[in-house]
Amino acid sequence: MKPMKQNLLRAAIAATLVAGIALAGCKKHDADDTAATTPPPAATDTTPPPMADTTPAPAGVTVTTVDLGNAVGGDNRVTTPATSFAGTDTIHASVATDGSGGDLTARWTFQDGQVVDTQDKTVPAGAQVTDFSISKPDGWPAGKYKLEVLNNGMVVQTREFDIK
């Protein structure tokens, strides 16, 4: 064979070998990718999955706002919101709600969580404002207080206030 043809033949053989090696490497990589993205075969367990609960949860009552003050209007809304009160004030909490109605609890506490008063009220469906209030004719002790509004036993709103 002539040297030029031998060089051309060697180059063709080398190119074929390089292409074959590259192709083999790609096929191995593709097989690895397929294994990583292909889910395992289905289990042979024939137990059907549990049925999802499609019963909607009752909407109940949703507390939208809570305002504190020492007076309310005919619509049960606090006339002037406040967070500081005199010891002889009647303290009102206007609780605005919406939804299908339900039961609310107002829990009034003093400083270390000592419960001062608890009130339960049933709120009708629709947009409503409910007034909860506390008073003590001989005067509240000075200090920090808190109102917690509960719906089904869960605290949904809190307001802190002071008695001076």
DOVEX-728960 format. One record per residue (C-alpha): residue number from 1; residue in three letters; x, y, z. Coordinates in nm, 3 decimals. Layout:
<sites>
<site><i>NUM</i><aa>ALA</aa><px>X</px><py>Y</py><pz>Z</pz></site>
...
</sites>
This chain:
<sites>
<site><i>1</i><aa>MET</aa><px>0.000</px><py>0.000</py><pz>0.000</pz></site>
<site><i>2</i><aa>LYS</aa><px>0.106</px><py>0.349</py><pz>-0.066</pz></site>
<site><i>3</i><aa>PRO</aa><px>0.194</px><py>0.560</py><pz>0.239</pz></site>
<site><i>4</i><aa>MET</aa><px>-0.075</px><py>0.818</py><pz>0.169</pz></site>
<site><i>5</i><aa>LYS</aa><px>-0.343</px><py>0.553</py><pz>0.152</pz></site>
<site><i>6</i><aa>GLN</aa><px>-0.206</px><py>0.396</py><pz>0.472</pz></site>
<site><i>7</i><aa>ASN</aa><px>-0.229</px><py>0.732</py><pz>0.654</pz></site>
<site><i>8</i><aa>LEU</aa><px>-0.580</px><py>0.785</py><pz>0.526</pz></site>
<site><i>9</i><aa>LEU</aa><px>-0.680</px><py>0.434</py><pz>0.634</pz></site>
<site><i>10</i><aa>ARG</aa><px>-0.525</px><py>0.484</py><pz>0.980</pz></site>
<site><i>11</i><aa>ALA</aa><px>-0.707</px><py>0.818</py><pz>1.018</pz></site>
<site><i>12</i><aa>ALA</aa><px>-1.038</px><py>0.656</py><pz>0.920</pz></site>
<site><i>13</i><aa>ILE</aa><px>-0.985</px><py>0.368</py><pz>1.165</pz></site>
<site><i>14</i><aa>ALA</aa><px>-0.890</px><py>0.612</py><pz>1.443</pz></site>
<site><i>15</i><aa>ALA</aa><px>-1.196</px><py>0.829</py><pz>1.376</pz></site>
<site><i>16</i><aa>THR</aa><px>-1.420</px><py>0.522</py><pz>1.379</pz></site>
<site><i>17</i><aa>LEU</aa><px>-1.273</px><py>0.407</py><pz>1.710</pz></site>
<site><i>18</i><aa>VAL</aa><px>-1.312</px><py>0.754</py><pz>1.869</pz></site>
<site><i>19</i><aa>ALA</aa><px>-1.672</px><py>0.780</py><pz>1.748</pz></site>
<site><i>20</i><aa>GLY</aa><px>-1.746</px><py>0.431</py><pz>1.878</pz></site>
<site><i>21</i><aa>ILE</aa><px>-1.602</px><py>0.510</py><pz>2.221</pz></site>
<site><i>22</i><aa>ALA</aa><px>-1.793</px><py>0.839</py><pz>2.237</pz></site>
<site><i>23</i><aa>LEU</aa><px>-2.113</px><py>0.669</py><pz>2.132</pz></site>
<site><i>24</i><aa>ALA</aa><px>-2.066</px><py>0.395</py><pz>2.390</pz></site>
<site><i>25</i><aa>GLY</aa><px>-2.007</px><py>0.657</py><pz>2.661</pz></site>
<site><i>26</i><aa>CYS</aa><px>-2.323</px><py>0.848</py><pz>2.562</pz></site>
<site><i>27</i><aa>LYS</aa><px>-2.531</px><py>0.535</py><pz>2.564</pz></site>
<site><i>28</i><aa>LYS</aa><px>-2.411</px><py>0.450</py><pz>2.914</pz></site>
<site><i>29</i><aa>HIS</aa><px>-2.489</px><py>0.805</py><pz>3.030</pz></site>
<site><i>30</i><aa>ASP</aa><px>-2.834</px><py>0.792</py><pz>2.869</pz></site>
<site><i>31</i><aa>ALA</aa><px>-2.902</px><py>0.463</py><pz>3.041</pz></site>
<site><i>32</i><aa>ASP</aa><px>-2.802</px><py>0.619</py><pz>3.377</pz></site>
<site><i>33</i><aa>ASP</aa><px>-3.035</px><py>0.918</py><pz>3.316</pz></site>
<site><i>34</i><aa>THR</aa><px>-3.321</px><py>0.690</py><pz>3.220</pz></site>
<site><i>35</i><aa>ALA</aa><px>-3.274</px><py>0.485</py><pz>3.535</pz></site>
<site><i>36</i><aa>ALA</aa><px>-3.277</px><py>0.802</py><pz>3.745</pz></site>
<site><i>37</i><aa>THR</aa><px>-3.597</px><py>0.938</py><pz>3.590</pz></site>
<site><i>38</i><aa>THR</aa><px>-3.786</px><py>0.616</py><pz>3.529</pz></site>
<site><i>39</i><aa>PRO</aa><px>-4.009</px><py>0.525</py><pz>3.821</pz></site>
<site><i>40</i><aa>PRO</aa><px>-3.957</px><py>0.182</py><pz>3.973</pz></site>
<site><i>41</i><aa>PRO</aa><px>-4.197</px><py>-0.089</py><pz>3.862</pz></site>
<site><i>42</i><aa>ALA</aa><px>-4.539</px><py>-0.071</py><pz>4.023</pz></site>
<site><i>43</i><aa>ALA</aa><px>-4.579</px><py>-0.255</py><pz>4.350</pz></site>
<site><i>44</i><aa>THR</aa><px>-4.786</px><py>-0.569</py><pz>4.346</pz></site>
<site><i>45</i><aa>ASP</aa><px>-5.003</px><py>-0.452</py><pz>4.638</pz></site>
<site><i>46</i><aa>THR</aa><px>-5.364</px><py>-0.455</py><pz>4.518</pz></site>
<site><i>47</i><aa>THR</aa><px>-5.507</px><py>-0.267</py><pz>4.817</pz></site>
<site><i>48</i><aa>PRO</aa><px>-5.679</px><py>0.047</py><pz>4.684</pz></site>
<site><i>49</i><aa>PRO</aa><px>-5.564</px><py>0.380</py><pz>4.830</pz></site>
<site><i>50</i><aa>PRO</aa><px>-5.787</px><py>0.531</py><pz>5.098</pz></site>
<site><i>51</i><aa>MET</aa><px>-6.065</px><py>0.754</py><pz>4.969</pz></site>
<site><i>52</i><aa>ALA</aa><px>-6.010</px><py>1.126</py><pz>5.017</pz></site>
<site><i>53</i><aa>ASP</aa><px>-6.256</px><py>1.304</py><pz>5.244</pz></site>
<site><i>54</i><aa>THR</aa><px>-6.453</px><py>1.526</py><pz>5.007</pz></site>
<site><i>55</i><aa>THR</aa><px>-6.683</px><py>1.668</py><pz>5.273</pz></site>
<site><i>56</i><aa>PRO</aa><px>-6.611</px><py>2.040</py><pz>5.294</pz></site>
<site><i>57</i><aa>ALA</aa><px>-6.521</px><py>2.172</py><pz>5.638</pz></site>
<site><i>58</i><aa>PRO</aa><px>-6.786</px><py>2.402</py><pz>5.782</pz></site>
<site><i>59</i><aa>ALA</aa><px>-6.697</px><py>2.763</py><pz>5.720</pz></site>
<site><i>60</i><aa>GLY</aa><px>-6.811</px><py>2.878</py><pz>6.064</pz></site>
<site><i>61</i><aa>VAL</aa><px>-6.742</px><py>3.226</py><pz>6.182</pz></site>
<site><i>62</i><aa>THR</aa><px>-6.433</px><py>3.426</py><pz>6.085</pz></site>
<site><i>63</i><aa>VAL</aa><px>-6.314</px><py>3.710</py><pz>6.308</pz></site>
<site><i>64</i><aa>THR</aa><px>-6.210</px><py>3.999</py><pz>6.085</pz></site>
<site><i>65</i><aa>THR</aa><px>-6.130</px><py>4.276</py><pz>6.338</pz></site>
<site><i>66</i><aa>VAL</aa><px>-6.127</px><py>4.344</py><pz>6.711</pz></site>
<site><i>67</i><aa>ASP</aa><px>-6.133</px><py>4.697</py><pz>6.854</pz></site>
<site><i>68</i><aa>LEU</aa><px>-6.119</px><py>4.802</py><pz>7.220</pz></site>
<site><i>69</i><aa>GLY</aa><px>-6.272</px><py>5.118</py><pz>7.362</pz></site>
<site><i>70</i><aa>ASN</aa><px>-6.477</px><py>5.257</py><pz>7.651</pz></site>
<site><i>71</i><aa>ALA</aa><px>-6.797</px><py>5.318</py><pz>7.452</pz></site>
<site><i>72</i><aa>VAL</aa><px>-6.988</px><py>5.159</py><pz>7.163</pz></site>
<site><i>73</i><aa>GLY</aa><px>-7.250</px><py>5.290</py><pz>6.923</pz></site>
<site><i>74</i><aa>GLY</aa><px>-7.584</px><py>5.135</py><pz>6.834</pz></site>
<site><i>75</i><aa>ASP</aa><px>-7.404</px><py>4.919</py><pz>6.574</pz></site>
<site><i>76</i><aa>ASN</aa><px>-7.187</px><py>4.759</py><pz>6.850</pz></site>
<site><i>77</i><aa>ARG</aa><px>-6.876</px><py>4.928</py><pz>6.711</pz></site>
<site><i>78</i><aa>VAL</aa><px>-6.629</px><py>5.099</py><pz>6.942</pz></site>
<site><i>79</i><aa>THR</aa><px>-6.671</px><py>5.474</py><pz>6.900</pz></site>
<site><i>80</i><aa>THR</aa><px>-6.307</px><py>5.560</py><pz>6.982</pz></site>
<site><i>81</i><aa>PRO</aa><px>-6.052</px><py>5.277</py><pz>6.977</pz></site>
<site><i>82</i><aa>ALA</aa><px>-5.808</px><py>5.276</py><pz>7.270</pz></site>
<site><i>83</i><aa>THR</aa><px>-5.548</px><py>5.059</py><pz>7.442</pz></site>
<site><i>84</i><aa>SER</aa><px>-5.530</px><py>5.246</py><pz>7.774</pz></site>
<site><i>85</i><aa>PHE</aa><px>-5.819</px><py>5.283</py><pz>8.019</pz></site>
<site><i>86</i><aa>ALA</aa><px>-5.907</px><py>5.426</py><pz>8.361</pz></site>
<site><i>87</i><aa>GLY</aa><px>-5.973</px><py>5.176</py><pz>8.639</pz></site>
<site><i>88</i><aa>THR</aa><px>-6.345</px><py>5.261</py><pz>8.648</pz></site>
<site><i>89</i><aa>ASP</aa><px>-6.402</px><py>5.240</py><pz>8.268</pz></site>
<site><i>90</i><aa>THR</aa><px>-6.626</px><py>4.980</py><pz>8.111</pz></site>
<site><i>91</i><aa>ILE</aa><px>-6.405</px><py>4.818</py><pz>7.849</pz></site>
<site><i>92</i><aa>HIS</aa><px>-6.575</px><py>4.711</py><pz>7.528</pz></site>
<site><i>93</i><aa>ALA</aa><px>-6.445</px><py>4.479</py><pz>7.258</pz></site>
<site><i>94</i><aa>SER</aa><px>-6.616</px><py>4.513</py><pz>6.921</pz></site>
<site><i>95</i><aa>VAL</aa><px>-6.560</px><py>4.186</py><pz>6.737</pz></site>
<site><i>96</i><aa>ALA</aa><px>-6.640</px><py>4.202</py><pz>6.365</pz></site>
<site><i>97</i><aa>THR</aa><px>-6.713</px><py>3.865</py><pz>6.206</pz></site>
<site><i>98</i><aa>ASP</aa><px>-6.832</px><py>3.710</py><pz>5.883</pz></site>
<site><i>99</i><aa>GLY</aa><px>-6.922</px><py>3.360</py><pz>5.772</pz></site>
<site><i>100</i><aa>SER</aa><px>-7.194</px><py>3.110</py><pz>5.846</pz></site>
<site><i>101</i><aa>GLY</aa><px>-7.208</px><py>3.192</py><pz>6.216</pz></site>
<site><i>102</i><aa>GLY</aa><px>-7.089</px><py>3.016</py><pz>6.529</pz></site>
<site><i>103</i><aa>ASP</aa><px>-6.982</px><py>3.054</py><pz>6.888</pz></site>
<site><i>104</i><aa>LEU</aa><px>-6.718</px><py>3.298</py><pz>7.014</pz></site>
<site><i>105</i><aa>THR</aa><px>-6.559</px><py>3.334</py><pz>7.354</pz></site>
<site><i>106</i><aa>ALA</aa><px>-6.400</px><py>3.647</py><pz>7.497</pz></site>
<site><i>107</i><aa>ARG</aa><px>-6.141</px><py>3.570</py><pz>7.766</pz></site>
<site><i>108</i><aa>TRP</aa><px>-6.015</px><py>3.872</py><pz>7.961</pz></site>
<site><i>109</i><aa>THR</aa><px>-5.691</px><py>3.818</py><pz>8.158</pz></site>
<site><i>110</i><aa>PHE</aa><px>-5.474</px><py>4.022</py><pz>8.395</pz></site>
<site><i>111</i><aa>GLN</aa><px>-5.091</px><py>4.036</py><pz>8.387</pz></site>
<site><i>112</i><aa>ASP</aa><px>-4.982</px><py>3.677</py><pz>8.454</pz></site>
<site><i>113</i><aa>GLY</aa><px>-5.277</px><py>3.520</py><pz>8.273</pz></site>
<site><i>114</i><aa>GLN</aa><px>-5.517</px><py>3.533</py><pz>8.567</pz></site>
<site><i>115</i><aa>VAL</aa><px>-5.864</px><py>3.511</py><pz>8.408</pz></site>
<site><i>116</i><aa>VAL</aa><px>-6.077</px><py>3.814</py><pz>8.499</pz></site>
<site><i>117</i><aa>ASP</aa><px>-6.387</px><py>3.719</py><pz>8.299</pz></site>
<site><i>118</i><aa>THR</aa><px>-6.502</px><py>3.485</py><pz>8.023</pz></site>
<site><i>119</i><aa>GLN</aa><px>-6.804</px><py>3.545</py><pz>7.802</pz></site>
<site><i>120</i><aa>ASP</aa><px>-6.961</px><py>3.321</py><pz>7.535</pz></site>
<site><i>121</i><aa>LYS</aa><px>-7.184</px><py>3.451</py><pz>7.256</pz></site>
<site><i>122</i><aa>THR</aa><px>-7.345</px><py>3.294</py><pz>6.952</pz></site>
<site><i>123</i><aa>VAL</aa><px>-7.286</px><py>3.497</py><pz>6.638</pz></site>
<site><i>124</i><aa>PRO</aa><px>-7.542</px><py>3.475</py><pz>6.356</pz></site>
<site><i>125</i><aa>ALA</aa><px>-7.441</px><py>3.420</py><pz>5.991</pz></site>
<site><i>126</i><aa>GLY</aa><px>-7.326</px><py>3.710</py><pz>5.774</pz></site>
<site><i>127</i><aa>ALA</aa><px>-7.128</px><py>4.021</py><pz>5.854</pz></site>
<site><i>128</i><aa>GLN</aa><px>-7.182</px><py>4.101</py><pz>6.224</pz></site>
<site><i>129</i><aa>VAL</aa><px>-7.032</px><py>4.310</py><pz>6.503</pz></site>
<site><i>130</i><aa>THR</aa><px>-7.061</px><py>4.163</py><pz>6.852</pz></site>
<site><i>131</i><aa>ASP</aa><px>-6.989</px><py>4.359</py><pz>7.170</pz></site>
<site><i>132</i><aa>PHE</aa><px>-6.815</px><py>4.195</py><pz>7.465</pz></site>
<site><i>133</i><aa>SER</aa><px>-6.755</px><py>4.412</py><pz>7.771</pz></site>
<site><i>134</i><aa>ILE</aa><px>-6.623</px><py>4.407</py><pz>8.125</pz></site>
<site><i>135</i><aa>SER</aa><px>-6.663</px><py>4.653</py><pz>8.410</pz></site>
<site><i>136</i><aa>LYS</aa><px>-6.575</px><py>4.673</py><pz>8.776</pz></site>
<site><i>137</i><aa>PRO</aa><px>-6.755</px><py>4.950</py><pz>8.968</pz></site>
<site><i>138</i><aa>ASP</aa><px>-6.492</px><py>4.961</py><pz>9.244</pz></site>
<site><i>139</i><aa>GLY</aa><px>-6.215</px><py>4.987</py><pz>8.981</pz></site>
<site><i>140</i><aa>TRP</aa><px>-5.973</px><py>4.757</py><pz>8.800</pz></site>
<site><i>141</i><aa>PRO</aa><px>-5.622</px><py>4.722</py><pz>8.942</pz></site>
<site><i>142</i><aa>ALA</aa><px>-5.359</px><py>4.905</py><pz>8.738</pz></site>
<site><i>143</i><aa>GLY</aa><px>-5.154</px><py>4.685</py><pz>8.508</pz></site>
<site><i>144</i><aa>LYS</aa><px>-5.143</px><py>4.500</py><pz>8.180</pz></site>
<site><i>145</i><aa>TYR</aa><px>-5.446</px><py>4.309</py><pz>8.053</pz></site>
<site><i>146</i><aa>LYS</aa><px>-5.523</px><py>4.098</py><pz>7.751</pz></site>
<site><i>147</i><aa>LEU</aa><px>-5.835</px><py>4.003</py><pz>7.559</pz></site>
<site><i>148</i><aa>GLU</aa><px>-5.833</px><py>3.673</py><pz>7.370</pz></site>
<site><i>149</i><aa>VAL</aa><px>-6.112</px><py>3.598</py><pz>7.123</pz></site>
<site><i>150</i><aa>LEU</aa><px>-6.164</px><py>3.225</py><pz>7.077</pz></site>
<site><i>151</i><aa>ASN</aa><px>-6.348</px><py>3.034</py><pz>6.808</pz></site>
<site><i>152</i><aa>ASN</aa><px>-6.411</px><py>2.666</py><pz>6.886</pz></site>
<site><i>153</i><aa>GLY</aa><px>-6.159</px><py>2.684</py><pz>7.169</pz></site>
<site><i>154</i><aa>MET</aa><px>-5.880</px><py>2.826</py><pz>6.950</pz></site>
<site><i>155</i><aa>VAL</aa><px>-5.747</px><py>3.179</py><pz>7.002</pz></site>
<site><i>156</i><aa>VAL</aa><px>-5.807</px><py>3.370</py><pz>6.678</pz></site>
<site><i>157</i><aa>GLN</aa><px>-5.735</px><py>3.730</py><pz>6.790</pz></site>
<site><i>158</i><aa>THR</aa><px>-5.569</px><py>3.898</py><pz>7.088</pz></site>
<site><i>159</i><aa>ARG</aa><px>-5.554</px><py>4.257</py><pz>7.207</pz></site>
<site><i>160</i><aa>GLU</aa><px>-5.339</px><py>4.389</py><pz>7.489</pz></site>
<site><i>161</i><aa>PHE</aa><px>-5.435</px><py>4.695</py><pz>7.692</pz></site>
<site><i>162</i><aa>ASP</aa><px>-5.342</px><py>4.884</py><pz>8.008</pz></site>
<site><i>163</i><aa>ILE</aa><px>-5.535</px><py>5.008</py><pz>8.308</pz></site>
<site><i>164</i><aa>LYS</aa><px>-5.370</px><py>5.324</py><pz>8.447</pz></site>
</sites>
